[in-house]
Amino acid sequence: MAQQRQTSRQQQASRREQRSEEDRRLRSAERNKDWADEVAHARTADDPRTMAPRDAEGRPSTGERF
């Protein structure tokens, strides 16, 4: 009985350690984001920043006409 409790405590400690390690990795990844990560995210198909600029009539545009 005492051995089962000890094993259970060890398993719980191991799970807590794994969760804390995962939390540390996630926080570290969040802190280490750089501009390339943001640019890559902006290239998804549903992001409006991926479309070419449009003029007032909705046609693709590269700027003002001369």
PDB file of N, H, CA, C and O in Angstrom:
ATOM      1  N   MET A   1       0.825  -1.184   0.000  1.00  0.00           N
ATOM      2  CA  MET A   1       0.000   0.000   0.000  1.00  0.00           C
ATOM      3  C   MET A   1       0.878   1.260   0.000  1.00  0.00           C
ATOM      4  O   MET A   1       0.642   2.180  -0.783  1.00  0.00           O
ATOM      5  N   ALA A   2       1.872   1.300   0.862  1.00  0.00           N
ATOM      6  H   ALA A   2       2.064   0.552   1.498  1.00  0.00           H
ATOM      7  CA  ALA A   2       2.769   2.456   0.949  1.00  0.00           C
ATOM      8  C   ALA A   2       3.550   2.612  -0.358  1.00  0.00           C
ATOM      9  O   ALA A   2       3.830   3.730  -0.790  1.00  0.00           O
ATOM     10  N   GLN A   3       3.894   1.495  -0.975  1.00  0.00           N
ATOM     11  H   GLN A   3       3.666   0.587  -0.623  1.00  0.00           H
ATOM     12  CA  GLN A   3       4.643   1.548  -2.229  1.00  0.00           C
ATOM     13  C   GLN A   3       3.757   2.121  -3.347  1.00  0.00           C
ATOM     14  O   GLN A   3       4.245   2.859  -4.202  1.00  0.00           O
ATOM     15  N   GLN A   4       2.467   1.788  -3.343  1.00  0.00           N
ATOM     16  H   GLN A   4       2.071   1.188  -2.648  1.00  0.00           H
ATOM     17  CA  GLN A   4       1.550   2.323  -4.349  1.00  0.00           C
ATOM     18  C   GLN A   4       1.424   3.846  -4.209  1.00  0.00           C
ATOM     19  O   GLN A   4       1.410   4.569  -5.205  1.00  0.00           O
ATOM     20  N   ARG A   5       1.331   4.322  -2.958  1.00  0.00           N
ATOM     21  H   ARG A   5       1.342   3.734  -2.149  1.00  0.00           H
ATOM     22  CA  ARG A   5       1.239   5.767  -2.736  1.00  0.00           C
ATOM     23  C   ARG A   5       2.496   6.485  -3.220  1.00  0.00           C
ATOM     24  O   ARG A   5       2.427   7.566  -3.804  1.00  0.00           O
ATOM     25  N   GLN A   6       3.649   5.858  -2.962  1.00  0.00           N
ATOM     26  H   GLN A   6       3.705   4.980  -2.487  1.00  0.00           H
ATOM     27  CA  GLN A   6       4.907   6.463  -3.383  1.00  0.00           C
ATOM     28  C   GLN A   6       4.972   6.526  -4.907  1.00  0.00           C
ATOM     29  O   GLN A   6       5.389   7.535  -5.477  1.00  0.00           O
ATOM     30  N   THR A   7       4.556   5.440  -5.560  1.00  0.00           N
ATOM     31  H   THR A   7       4.217   4.621  -5.097  1.00  0.00           H
ATOM     32  CA  THR A   7       4.556   5.408  -7.025  1.00  0.00           C
ATOM     33  C   THR A   7       3.595   6.463  -7.566  1.00  0.00           C
ATOM     34  O   THR A   7       3.916   7.158  -8.530  1.00  0.00           O
ATOM     35  N   SER A   8       2.433   6.586  -6.957  1.00  0.00           N
ATOM     36  H   SER A   8       2.173   6.022  -6.173  1.00  0.00           H
ATOM     37  CA  SER A   8       1.455   7.585  -7.381  1.00  0.00           C
ATOM     38  C   SER A   8       2.012   8.997  -7.226  1.00  0.00           C
ATOM     39  O   SER A   8       1.829   9.834  -8.110  1.00  0.00           O
ATOM     40  N   ARG A   9       2.685   9.266  -6.123  1.00  0.00           N
ATOM     41  H   ARG A   9       2.834   8.586  -5.405  1.00  0.00           H
ATOM     42  CA  ARG A   9       3.288  10.582  -5.903  1.00  0.00           C
ATOM     43  C   ARG A   9       4.362  10.876  -6.941  1.00  0.00           C
ATOM     44  O   ARG A   9       4.480  11.997  -7.434  1.00  0.00           O
ATOM     45  N   GLN A  10       5.148   9.840  -7.264  1.00  0.00           N
ATOM     46  H   GLN A  10       5.052   8.929  -6.863  1.00  0.00           H
ATOM     47  CA  GLN A  10       6.191  10.025  -8.260  1.00  0.00           C
ATOM     48  C   GLN A  10       5.584  10.340  -9.628  1.00  0.00           C
ATOM     49  O   GLN A  10       6.105  11.183 -10.358  1.00  0.00           O
ATOM     50  N   GLN A  11       4.492   9.669  -9.975  1.00  0.00           N
ATOM     51  H   GLN A  11       4.069   8.983  -9.382  1.00  0.00           H
ATOM     52  CA  GLN A  11       3.822   9.917 -11.247  1.00  0.00           C
ATOM     53  C   GLN A  11       3.250  11.330 -11.290  1.00  0.00           C
ATOM     54  O   GLN A  11       3.352  12.015 -12.308  1.00  0.00           O
ATOM     55  N   GLN A  12       2.652  11.761 -10.190  1.00  0.00           N
ATOM     56  H   GLN A  12       2.569  11.204  -9.364  1.00  0.00           H
ATOM     57  CA  GLN A  12       2.105  13.109 -10.134  1.00  0.00           C
ATOM     58  C   GLN A  12       3.213  14.151 -10.255  1.00  0.00           C
ATOM     59  O   GLN A  12       3.051  15.155 -10.950  1.00  0.00           O
ATOM     60  N   ALA A  13       4.320  13.919  -9.591  1.00  0.00           N
ATOM     61  H   ALA A  13       4.451  13.104  -9.027  1.00  0.00           H
ATOM     62  CA  ALA A  13       5.454  14.846  -9.665  1.00  0.00           C
ATOM     63  C   ALA A  13       5.996  14.896 -11.096  1.00  0.00           C
ATOM     64  O   ALA A  13       6.349  15.963 -11.599  1.00  0.00           O
ATOM     65  N   SER A  14       6.054  13.752 -11.732  1.00  0.00           N
ATOM     66  H   SER A  14       5.767  12.885 -11.324  1.00  0.00           H
ATOM     67  CA  SER A  14       6.535  13.686 -13.105  1.00  0.00           C
ATOM     68  C   SER A  14       5.603  14.460 -14.045  1.00  0.00           C
ATOM     69  O   SER A  14       6.069  15.187 -14.922  1.00  0.00           O
ATOM     70  N   ARG A  15       4.299  14.304 -13.861  1.00  0.00           N
ATOM     71  H   ARG A  15       3.921  13.713 -13.149  1.00  0.00           H
ATOM     72  CA  ARG A  15       3.329  15.043 -14.696  1.00  0.00           C
ATOM     73  C   ARG A  15       3.451  16.549 -14.484  1.00  0.00           C
ATOM     74  O   ARG A  15       3.413  17.324 -15.440  1.00  0.00           O
ATOM     75  N   ARG A  16       3.600  16.958 -13.222  1.00  0.00           N
ATOM     76  H   ARG A  16       3.631  16.328 -12.445  1.00  0.00           H
ATOM     77  CA  ARG A  16       3.752  18.391 -12.937  1.00  0.00           C
ATOM     78  C   ARG A  16       5.020  18.934 -13.602  1.00  0.00           C
ATOM     79  O   ARG A  16       5.018  20.033 -14.156  1.00  0.00           O
ATOM     80  N   GLU A  17       6.081  18.166 -13.540  1.00  0.00           N
ATOM     81  H   GLU A  17       6.083  17.274 -13.090  1.00  0.00           H
ATOM     82  CA  GLU A  17       7.351  18.584 -14.146  1.00  0.00           C
ATOM     83  C   GLU A  17       7.202  18.713 -15.661  1.00  0.00           C
ATOM     84  O   GLU A  17       7.704  19.666 -16.257  1.00  0.00           O
ATOM     85  N   GLN A  18       6.517  17.761 -16.279  1.00  0.00           N
ATOM     86  H   GLN A  18       6.110  16.986 -15.795  1.00  0.00           H
ATOM     87  CA  GLN A  18       6.313  17.819 -17.727  1.00  0.00           C
ATOM     88  C   GLN A  18       5.483  19.033 -18.117  1.00  0.00           C
ATOM     89  O   GLN A  18       5.799  19.712 -19.094  1.00  0.00           O
ATOM     90  N   ARG A  19       4.417  19.315 -17.357  1.00  0.00           N
ATOM     91  H   ARG A  19       4.161  18.763 -16.564  1.00  0.00           H
ATOM     92  CA  ARG A  19       3.581  20.483 -17.644  1.00  0.00           C
ATOM     93  C   ARG A  19       4.368  21.769 -17.474  1.00  0.00           C
ATOM     94  O   ARG A  19       4.238  22.689 -18.282  1.00  0.00           O
ATOM     95  N   SER A  20       5.181  21.841 -16.436  1.00  0.00           N
ATOM     96  H   SER A  20       5.286  21.093 -15.780  1.00  0.00           H
ATOM     97  CA  SER A  20       5.943  23.059 -16.204  1.00  0.00           C
ATOM     98  C   SER A  20       6.994  23.245 -17.309  1.00  0.00           C
ATOM     99  O   SER A  20       7.252  24.374 -17.727  1.00  0.00           O
ATOM    100  N   GLU A  21       7.589  22.168 -17.773  1.00  0.00           N
ATOM    101  H   GLU A  21       7.379  21.252 -17.433  1.00  0.00           H
ATOM    102  CA  GLU A  21       8.562  22.252 -18.864  1.00  0.00           C
ATOM    103  C   GLU A  21       7.867  22.719 -20.149  1.00  0.00           C
ATOM    104  O   GLU A  21       8.410  23.539 -20.889  1.00  0.00           O
ATOM    105  N   GLU A  22       6.687  22.202 -20.405  1.00  0.00           N
ATOM    106  H   GLU A  22       6.246  21.535 -19.804  1.00  0.00           H
ATOM    107  CA  GLU A  22       5.937  22.615 -21.591  1.00  0.00           C
ATOM    108  C   GLU A  22       5.557  24.096 -21.492  1.00  0.00           C
ATOM    109  O   GLU A  22       5.655  24.829 -22.476  1.00  0.00           O
ATOM    110  N   ASP A  23       5.133  24.528 -20.328  1.00  0.00           N
ATOM    111  H   ASP A  23       5.054  23.932 -19.528  1.00  0.00           H
ATOM    112  CA  ASP A  23       4.810  25.945 -20.128  1.00  0.00           C
ATOM    113  C   ASP A  23       6.033  26.825 -20.379  1.00  0.00           C
ATOM    114  O   ASP A  23       5.923  27.881 -21.002  1.00  0.00           O
ATOM    115  N   ARG A  24       7.187  26.394 -19.898  1.00  0.00           N
ATOM    116  H   ARG A  24       7.275  25.536 -19.392  1.00  0.00           H
ATOM    117  CA  ARG A  24       8.425  27.162 -20.123  1.00  0.00           C
ATOM    118  C   ARG A  24       8.739  27.261 -21.610  1.00  0.00           C
ATOM    119  O   ARG A  24       9.112  28.328 -22.098  1.00  0.00           O
ATOM    120  N   ARG A  25       8.589  26.141 -22.338  1.00  0.00           N
ATOM    121  H   ARG A  25       8.286  25.274 -21.942  1.00  0.00           H
ATOM    122  CA  ARG A  25       8.861  26.149 -23.776  1.00  0.00           C
ATOM    123  C   ARG A  25       7.914  27.090 -24.514  1.00  0.00           C
ATOM    124  O   ARG A  25       8.337  27.835 -25.398  1.00  0.00           O
ATOM    125  N   LEU A  26       6.633  27.054 -24.150  1.00  0.00           N
ATOM    126  H   LEU A  26       6.290  26.449 -23.432  1.00  0.00           H
ATOM    127  CA  LEU A  26       5.659  27.931 -24.806  1.00  0.00           C
ATOM    128  C   LEU A  26       5.967  29.401 -24.539  1.00  0.00           C
ATOM    129  O   LEU A  26       5.911  30.221 -25.454  1.00  0.00           O
ATOM    130  N   ARG A  27       6.288  29.735 -23.304  1.00  0.00           N
ATOM    131  H   ARG A  27       6.333  29.069 -22.560  1.00  0.00           H
ATOM    132  CA  ARG A  27       6.632  31.120 -22.972  1.00  0.00           C
ATOM    133  C   ARG A  27       7.889  31.559 -23.704  1.00  0.00           C
ATOM    134  O   ARG A  27       7.969  32.690 -24.183  1.00  0.00           O
ATOM    135  N   SER A  28       8.863  30.676 -23.791  1.00  0.00           N
ATOM    136  H   SER A  28       8.798  29.757 -23.402  1.00  0.00           H
ATOM    137  CA  SER A  28      10.105  30.993 -24.479  1.00  0.00           C
ATOM    138  C   SER A  28       9.846  31.220 -25.970  1.00  0.00           C
ATOM    139  O   SER A  28      10.389  32.153 -26.561  1.00  0.00           O
ATOM    140  N   ALA A  29       9.026  30.376 -26.570  1.00  0.00           N
ATOM    141  H   ALA A  29       8.585  29.618 -26.090  1.00  0.00           H
ATOM    142  CA  ALA A  29       8.706  30.533 -27.989  1.00  0.00           C
ATOM    143  C   ALA A  29       7.982  31.847 -28.233  1.00  0.00           C
ATOM    144  O   ALA A  29       8.236  32.521 -29.231  1.00  0.00           O
ATOM    145  N   GLU A  30       7.090  32.212 -27.337  1.00  0.00           N
ATOM    146  H   GLU A  30       6.883  31.665 -26.526  1.00  0.00           H
ATOM    147  CA  GLU A  30       6.364  33.478 -27.466  1.00  0.00           C
ATOM    148  C   GLU A  30       7.324  34.663 -27.378  1.00  0.00           C
ATOM    149  O   GLU A  30       7.193  35.620 -28.142  1.00  0.00           O
ATOM    150  N   ARG A  31       8.267  34.613 -26.476  1.00  0.00           N
ATOM    151  H   ARG A  31       8.374  33.836 -25.855  1.00  0.00           H
ATOM    152  CA  ARG A  31       9.244  35.707 -26.318  1.00  0.00           C
ATOM    153  C   ARG A  31      10.181  35.790 -27.517  1.00  0.00           C
ATOM    154  O   ARG A  31      10.630  36.878 -27.876  1.00  0.00           O
ATOM    155  N   ASN A  32      10.477  34.660 -28.135  1.00  0.00           N
ATOM    156  H   ASN A  32      10.112  33.776 -27.843  1.00  0.00           H
ATOM    157  CA  ASN A  32      11.471  34.625 -29.202  1.00  0.00           C
ATOM    158  C   ASN A  32      10.892  34.821 -30.600  1.00  0.00           C
ATOM    159  O   ASN A  32      11.602  34.645 -31.590  1.00  0.00           O
ATOM    160  N   LYS A  33       9.614  35.182 -30.695  1.00  0.00           N
ATOM    161  H   LYS A  33       9.037  35.325 -29.890  1.00  0.00           H
ATOM    162  CA  LYS A  33       9.044  35.450 -32.008  1.00  0.00           C
ATOM    163  C   LYS A  33       9.792  36.613 -32.644  1.00  0.00           C
ATOM    164  O   LYS A  33      10.203  37.547 -31.956  1.00  0.00           O
ATOM    165  N   ASP A  34       9.962  36.553 -33.920  1.00  0.00           N
ATOM    166  H   ASP A  34       9.629  35.794 -34.479  1.00  0.00           H
ATOM    167  CA  ASP A  34      10.610  37.663 -34.605  1.00  0.00           C
ATOM    168  C   ASP A  34       9.769  38.077 -35.810  1.00  0.00           C
ATOM    169  O   ASP A  34       8.686  37.537 -36.032  1.00  0.00           O
ATOM    170  N   TRP A  35      10.263  39.016 -36.568  1.00  0.00           N
ATOM    171  H   TRP A  35      11.143  39.454 -36.387  1.00  0.00           H
ATOM    172  CA  TRP A  35       9.492  39.556 -37.683  1.00  0.00           C
ATOM    173  C   TRP A  35       9.168  38.496 -38.716  1.00  0.00           C
ATOM    174  O   TRP A  35       8.117  38.564 -39.352  1.00  0.00           O
ATOM    175  N   ALA A  36      10.047  37.512 -38.901  1.00  0.00           N
ATOM    176  H   ALA A  36      10.901  37.457 -38.384  1.00  0.00           H
ATOM    177  CA  ALA A  36       9.789  36.466 -39.895  1.00  0.00           C
ATOM    178  C   ALA A  36       8.568  35.636 -39.513  1.00  0.00           C
ATOM    179  O   ALA A  36       7.796  35.233 -40.383  1.00  0.00           O
ATOM    180  N   ASP A  37       8.389  35.380 -38.227  1.00  0.00           N
ATOM    181  H   ASP A  37       9.017  35.708 -37.521  1.00  0.00           H
ATOM    182  CA  ASP A  37       7.202  34.645 -37.790  1.00  0.00           C
ATOM    183  C   ASP A  37       5.939  35.434 -38.102  1.00  0.00           C
ATOM    184  O   ASP A  37       4.941  34.867 -38.547  1.00  0.00           O
ATOM    185  N   GLU A  38       5.983  36.726 -37.871  1.00  0.00           N
ATOM    186  H   GLU A  38       6.794  37.186 -37.509  1.00  0.00           H
ATOM    187  CA  GLU A  38       4.813  37.554 -38.134  1.00  0.00           C
ATOM    188  C   GLU A  38       4.526  37.644 -39.626  1.00  0.00           C
ATOM    189  O   GLU A  38       3.366  37.613 -40.036  1.00  0.00           O
ATOM    190  N   VAL A  39       5.569  37.756 -40.440  1.00  0.00           N
ATOM    191  H   VAL A  39       6.511  37.781 -40.107  1.00  0.00           H
ATOM    192  CA  VAL A  39       5.387  37.824 -41.889  1.00  0.00           C
ATOM    193  C   VAL A  39       4.805  36.512 -42.405  1.00  0.00           C
ATOM    194  O   VAL A  39       3.887  36.517 -43.225  1.00  0.00           O
ATOM    195  N   ALA A  40       5.326  35.410 -41.935  1.00  0.00           N
ATOM    196  H   ALA A  40       6.071  35.406 -41.269  1.00  0.00           H
ATOM    197  CA  ALA A  40       4.816  34.115 -42.372  1.00  0.00           C
ATOM    198  C   ALA A  40       3.346  33.963 -41.998  1.00  0.00           C
ATOM    199  O   ALA A  40       2.561  33.408 -42.767  1.00  0.00           O
ATOM    200  N   HIS A  41       2.980  34.450 -40.836  1.00  0.00           N
ATOM    201  H   HIS A  41       3.618  34.901 -40.212  1.00  0.00           H
ATOM    202  CA  HIS A  41       1.585  34.383 -40.416  1.00  0.00           C
ATOM    203  C   HIS A  41       0.705  35.260 -41.308  1.00  0.00           C
ATOM    204  O   HIS A  41      -0.441  34.907 -41.587  1.00  0.00           O
ATOM    205  N   ALA A  42       1.228  36.385 -41.747  1.00  0.00           N
ATOM    206  H   ALA A  42       2.158  36.672 -41.520  1.00  0.00           H
ATOM    207  CA  ALA A  42       0.463  37.303 -42.588  1.00  0.00           C
ATOM    208  C   ALA A  42       0.235  36.736 -43.977  1.00  0.00           C
ATOM    209  O   ALA A  42      -0.601  37.258 -44.714  1.00  0.00           O
ATOM    210  N   ARG A  43       0.937  35.703 -44.354  1.00  0.00           N
ATOM    211  H   ARG A  43       1.617  35.278 -43.755  1.00  0.00           H
ATOM    212  CA  ARG A  43       0.800  35.129 -45.696  1.00  0.00           C
ATOM    213  C   ARG A  43      -0.273  34.064 -45.798  1.00  0.00           C
ATOM    214  O   ARG A  43      -0.412  33.427 -46.842  1.00  0.00           O
ATOM    215  N   THR A  44      -1.022  33.861 -44.754  1.00  0.00           N
ATOM    216  H   THR A  44      -0.909  34.378 -43.905  1.00  0.00           H
ATOM    217  CA  THR A  44      -2.098  32.871 -44.847  1.00  0.00           C
ATOM    218  C   THR A  44      -3.177  33.400 -45.782  1.00  0.00           C
ATOM    219  O   THR A  44      -3.346  34.611 -45.918  1.00  0.00           O
ATOM    220  N   ALA A  45      -3.894  32.510 -46.413  1.00  0.00           N
ATOM    221  H   ALA A  45      -3.757  31.526 -46.302  1.00  0.00           H
ATOM    222  CA  ALA A  45      -4.854  32.881 -47.443  1.00  0.00           C
ATOM    223  C   ALA A  45      -5.969  33.789 -46.940  1.00  0.00           C
ATOM    224  O   ALA A  45      -6.486  34.602 -47.706  1.00  0.00           O
ATOM    225  N   ASP A  46      -6.344  33.671 -45.694  1.00  0.00           N
ATOM    226  H   ASP A  46      -5.924  33.010 -45.072  1.00  0.00           H
ATOM    227  CA  ASP A  46      -7.467  34.460 -45.199  1.00  0.00           C
ATOM    228  C   ASP A  46      -7.057  35.812 -44.616  1.00  0.00           C
ATOM    229  O   ASP A  46      -7.903  36.528 -44.080  1.00  0.00           O
ATOM    230  N   ASP A  47      -5.797  36.167 -44.709  1.00  0.00           N
ATOM    231  H   ASP A  47      -5.110  35.585 -45.144  1.00  0.00           H
ATOM    232  CA  ASP A  47      -5.324  37.437 -44.174  1.00  0.00           C
ATOM    233  C   ASP A  47      -5.465  38.528 -45.241  1.00  0.00           C
ATOM    234  O   ASP A  47      -4.935  38.375 -46.341  1.00  0.00           O
ATOM    235  N   PRO A  48      -6.168  39.623 -44.938  1.00  0.00           N
ATOM    236  CA  PRO A  48      -6.372  40.669 -45.953  1.00  0.00           C
ATOM    237  C   PRO A  48      -5.079  41.354 -46.392  1.00  0.00           C
ATOM    238  O   PRO A  48      -5.045  41.973 -47.456  1.00  0.00           O
ATOM    239  N   ARG A  49      -4.025  41.255 -45.602  1.00  0.00           N
ATOM    240  H   ARG A  49      -4.052  40.753 -44.738  1.00  0.00           H
ATOM    241  CA  ARG A  49      -2.760  41.888 -45.996  1.00  0.00           C
ATOM    242  C   ARG A  49      -2.102  41.182 -47.168  1.00  0.00           C
ATOM    243  O   ARG A  49      -1.148  41.713 -47.736  1.00  0.00           O
ATOM    244  N   THR A  50      -2.582  39.995 -47.551  1.00  0.00           N
ATOM    245  H   THR A  50      -3.358  39.564 -47.089  1.00  0.00           H
ATOM    246  CA  THR A  50      -1.977  39.266 -48.653  1.00  0.00           C
ATOM    247  C   THR A  50      -2.490  39.740 -50.001  1.00  0.00           C
ATOM    248  O   THR A  50      -1.900  39.411 -51.031  1.00  0.00           O
ATOM    249  N   MET A  51      -3.578  40.508 -50.021  1.00  0.00           N
ATOM    250  H   MET A  51      -4.058  40.775 -49.185  1.00  0.00           H
ATOM    251  CA  MET A  51      -4.143  40.999 -51.279  1.00  0.00           C
ATOM    252  C   MET A  51      -3.358  42.203 -51.777  1.00  0.00           C
ATOM    253  O   MET A  51      -2.774  42.959 -51.001  1.00  0.00           O
ATOM    254  N   ALA A  52      -3.363  42.355 -53.088  1.00  0.00           N
ATOM    255  H   ALA A  52      -3.837  41.741 -53.719  1.00  0.00           H
ATOM    256  CA  ALA A  52      -2.750  43.537 -53.679  1.00  0.00           C
ATOM    257  C   ALA A  52      -3.573  44.762 -53.297  1.00  0.00           C
ATOM    258  O   ALA A  52      -4.778  44.647 -53.072  1.00  0.00           O
ATOM    259  N   PRO A  53      -2.943  45.931 -53.221  1.00  0.00           N
ATOM    260  CA  PRO A  53      -3.703  47.141 -52.910  1.00  0.00           C
ATOM    261  C   PRO A  53      -4.786  47.361 -53.970  1.00  0.00           C
ATOM    262  O   PRO A  53      -4.608  46.993 -55.131  1.00  0.00           O
ATOM    263  N   ARG A  54      -5.899  47.959 -53.567  1.00  0.00           N
ATOM    264  H   ARG A  54      -6.043  48.259 -52.624  1.00  0.00           H
ATOM    265  CA  ARG A  54      -7.016  48.200 -54.486  1.00  0.00           C
ATOM    266  C   ARG A  54      -7.283  49.689 -54.602  1.00  0.00           C
ATOM    267  O   ARG A  54      -7.060  50.448 -53.659  1.00  0.00           O
ATOM    268  N   ASP A  55      -7.767  50.104 -55.780  1.00  0.00           N
ATOM    269  H   ASP A  55      -7.948  49.487 -56.546  1.00  0.00           H
ATOM    270  CA  ASP A  55      -8.157  51.503 -55.931  1.00  0.00           C
ATOM    271  C   ASP A  55      -9.597  51.671 -55.453  1.00  0.00           C
ATOM    272  O   ASP A  55     -10.199  50.728 -54.941  1.00  0.00           O
ATOM    273  N   ALA A  56     -10.145  52.867 -55.622  1.00  0.00           N
ATOM    274  H   ALA A  56      -9.656  53.634 -56.038  1.00  0.00           H
ATOM    275  CA  ALA A  56     -11.481  53.166 -55.125  1.00  0.00           C
ATOM    276  C   ALA A  56     -12.553  52.284 -55.767  1.00  0.00           C
ATOM    277  O   ALA A  56     -13.594  52.031 -55.161  1.00  0.00           O
ATOM    278  N   GLU A  57     -12.302  51.820 -56.987  1.00  0.00           N
ATOM    279  H   GLU A  57     -11.457  52.025 -57.480  1.00  0.00           H
ATOM    280  CA  GLU A  57     -13.282  50.983 -57.686  1.00  0.00           C
ATOM    281  C   GLU A  57     -13.081  49.494 -57.389  1.00  0.00           C
ATOM    282  O   GLU A  57     -13.850  48.662 -57.870  1.00  0.00           O
ATOM    283  N   GLY A  58     -12.073  49.155 -56.615  1.00  0.00           N
ATOM    284  H   GLY A  58     -11.448  49.831 -56.224  1.00  0.00           H
ATOM    285  CA  GLY A  58     -11.844  47.767 -56.239  1.00  0.00           C
ATOM    286  C   GLY A  58     -10.892  47.006 -57.136  1.00  0.00           C
ATOM    287  O   GLY A  58     -10.680  45.809 -56.941  1.00  0.00           O
ATOM    288  N   ARG A  59     -10.311  47.689 -58.125  1.00  0.00           N
ATOM    289  H   ARG A  59     -10.483  48.661 -58.284  1.00  0.00           H
ATOM    290  CA  ARG A  59      -9.351  47.021 -59.013  1.00  0.00           C
ATOM    291  C   ARG A  59      -7.966  47.017 -58.371  1.00  0.00           C
ATOM    292  O   ARG A  59      -7.620  47.946 -57.641  1.00  0.00           O
ATOM    293  N   PRO A  60      -7.168  45.975 -58.638  1.00  0.00           N
ATOM    294  CA  PRO A  60      -5.797  45.972 -58.106  1.00  0.00           C
ATOM    295  C   PRO A  60      -5.057  47.227 -58.584  1.00  0.00           C
ATOM    296  O   PRO A  60      -5.216  47.652 -59.728  1.00  0.00           O
ATOM    297  N   SER A  61      -4.266  47.800 -57.714  1.00  0.00           N
ATOM    298  H   SER A  61      -4.136  47.454 -56.784  1.00  0.00           H
ATOM    299  CA  SER A  61      -3.595  49.052 -58.012  1.00  0.00           C
ATOM    300  C   SER A  61      -2.174  49.047 -57.480  1.00  0.00           C
ATOM    301  O   SER A  61      -1.878  48.403 -56.473  1.00  0.00           O
ATOM    302  N   THR A  62      -1.302  49.768 -58.162  1.00  0.00           N
ATOM    303  H   THR A  62      -1.543  50.292 -58.980  1.00  0.00           H
ATOM    304  CA  THR A  62       0.065  49.933 -57.665  1.00  0.00           C
ATOM    305  C   THR A  62       0.313  51.366 -57.248  1.00  0.00           C
ATOM    306  O   THR A  62       1.442  51.719 -56.909  1.00  0.00           O
ATOM    307  N   GLY A  63      -0.697  52.188 -57.262  1.00  0.00           N
ATOM    308  H   GLY A  63      -1.615  51.901 -57.537  1.00  0.00           H
ATOM    309  CA  GLY A  63      -0.545  53.585 -56.850  1.00  0.00           C
ATOM    310  C   GLY A  63      -1.370  54.503 -57.731  1.00  0.00           C
ATOM    311  O   GLY A  63      -2.217  54.062 -58.508  1.00  0.00           O
ATOM    312  N   GLU A  64      -1.098  55.794 -57.588  1.00  0.00           N
ATOM    313  H   GLU A  64      -0.410  56.153 -56.957  1.00  0.00           H
ATOM    314  CA  GLU A  64      -1.849  56.790 -58.363  1.00  0.00           C
ATOM    315  C   GLU A  64      -1.472  56.748 -59.819  1.00  0.00           C
ATOM    316  O   GLU A  64      -0.345  56.410 -60.182  1.00  0.00           O
ATOM    317  N   ARG A  65      -2.444  57.100 -60.658  1.00  0.00           N
ATOM    318  H   ARG A  65      -3.360  57.375 -60.363  1.00  0.00           H
ATOM    319  CA  ARG A  65      -2.160  57.204 -62.098  1.00  0.00           C
ATOM    320  C   ARG A  65      -1.519  58.550 -62.384  1.00  0.00           C
ATOM    321  O   ARG A  65      -1.766  59.537 -61.691  1.00  0.00           O
ATOM    322  N   PHE A  66      -0.689  58.566 -63.423  1.00  0.00           N
ATOM    323  H   PHE A  66      -0.489  57.764 -63.986  1.00  0.00           H
ATOM    324  CA  PHE A  66      -0.028  59.809 -63.807  1.00  0.00           C
ATOM    325  C   PHE A  66      -0.830  60.545 -64.821  1.00  0.00           C
ATOM    326  O   PHE A  66      -0.427  61.620 -65.265  1.00  0.00           O
TER     327      PHE A  66
END
